[in-house]
């Protein structure tokens, strides 16, 4: 049995990059850049007015100017400007070459083409210089950058239409357990509704991964082995839900071995989710997740998600960790790392009741996983503690 830190280190070390692909910028949200981006142009590419107002040549003590023209955003021709003259200008419009200042319209009064300056601005005011945001040729986004809507707007503003990104993985989720029944059907005696598959599929969707196949296998060695073999042929990632222990009807480990999947670890010193398995076969990754829903979801957040992000190119694959003050004391007599479903409000964190690995009701209300390290026996009320932020 290994520590949480060791297990997390291994899942990142074994996270080989997925293939690169060229993609339109407009469709690249939630992808990670496979190569750095250099600015093909400066932003802005010309001197721009930052305000609606009047462009002029600054002179100390000047109080009035003669209005001689107008220029708006997108204008291809810019009027000439002389001392003592003003050009009406709008936000984003090109500034005349001779102009070195823009006065905002609220500080002026126009009477018969004479512009009265009521409050003279500083020299150079309200003009965006060439390259104020970005200079041509400078690296603006690093390899591994997570593309979001702001990134897309920024890249579009640079005139970039296509980027090199890492592919999203094809994921198979294999559910084991003869006791599992499809939701929406009448529940048979001693059966439970299967929830892990749909839960994990939606957890993957939060990462932008929608190419997910759900597979159900009966509790036999042959069916489990064959289902794993088929999944590995056509998918990059296999998540096996349940059957990873060593009971009479748990055939996952034996089936993984039969499919030549190399084990990297089995069992982590944590609660919930101790019976966690991780291995690889060539470029394929396999996680054997606990069958209990809360354990399975915790393992996803702590191990599967960062592994997937790392394979997709992220340089910061783990969920953010933060600090908050405990609203009640916690004891940890078992010497394991505890991941507790919790709620964070402002700067305080409250562990919920119903921490059992089978319970999703409190998980549905949680926005954090409170982390109690394996060496911490007591956490006192009011103490600053670490937690994993589930708002991602």
C-alpha positions, 0 to 999 in steps of 0.5 A: 500500500502506497501513500497518496503523494506516491500514487499521485506522483505515479499517475503523472509520471505515467501520463504520456501526451496524447497525439497532437492535432490542428484545430480551429481556434473557435473550437479549441475551448478546454484543449491544451496548447501543444506548442507555444504561441508567438504574436504574429502582429502587435496589439494594437497594430496602430495607435488607437484612441482609448476614448471618445473625444478629440485628438490634438497636438498638446501645448501647455496652457491651450484652451481652445482648438479648431475642429477640422475633421473626424475619424472613427474606428475602422477608418482607412484614411486618417485626416492630417492634423496641425497645431491648434486643430482638433480631430473628432475621434472615437474609441478604437479609431486610429490616431492621426500621426501628428496627434499626441493626446486625446481629450475626452468629450466630457471635458470639452464644449463645441461652439461653431467648430471651436472646441473649448477645453475645460480640463486639459489632460496630461500629454499623451493621455488616452492613446493606446500605443502600438504593442501596448498589449502585445509586441509582434514576435513575443511569446504570448501563450506557453505550451500546455496553456488551458484554452478558455473563452478569453484565450479564444478571443485573444487568439482571434484578435491576433488573427490566428485561426488554427492552433496545435493542441493535444487530442481529447482521449477516448474513454471507456467506463466498464461497470462490473457487478451483477447486482447493478440494474439500469435506472428507469427499470423496476427495481428487482429484489436485492438489486441496486441502480447503477450510478457510477457510469453516468456519474463518471461520464458527466465528470468527464464531460466537465473536462470537455471529454464527450467521447465516452463508452459505457460498458456493462460486464457480468461477474465472470472472468471470461466476460470481464477479460473480453470486455477489457480487451475490447475496450483497450483496442479502441480507447485511450483510457479505461475506467473500471468501476468495481470488482477490483478487490479480491473477492470470489466474484471480483475478476478485474485484477485477473482480467487486467493481468490476462490482457497484459496491463502492467500494474503500477500500484494497487491500494492507497493509504486513504479513506475512502478509496483504498482499493484503487488500481492503476496500470498501463498497456503501451499508450493506454491507461487503466484505473480500477476504481472502487465500486462504492460511488463516493469512493469512485468519485473521490478517486476520479478527482484526486487521480483520474482527473489529473492524469487525464489533464496531464495526458491532454497537455496540462502543466498544472493537472491537479485541482486547486488546493486552498485553505479555510478554517475548520468549523469543528474538530476532526479526529483521524485515529486510523493513520490514513489520508482522509478525503472528507466531503465538505462545504466551504463558505467564505473562509470556513469549511464544514465537513458533512455528515454521511462520509460513508463511501457509498453515500452520494447525498452529501457529495451532491451538496459539497464544493470541497474535499477536506484533506486530512493528511495521514500523519494528522491525528487531530484537527482543531476547530478554527485551524486552517486546513487544506481542501481540494476545490471542486469548483472547476 
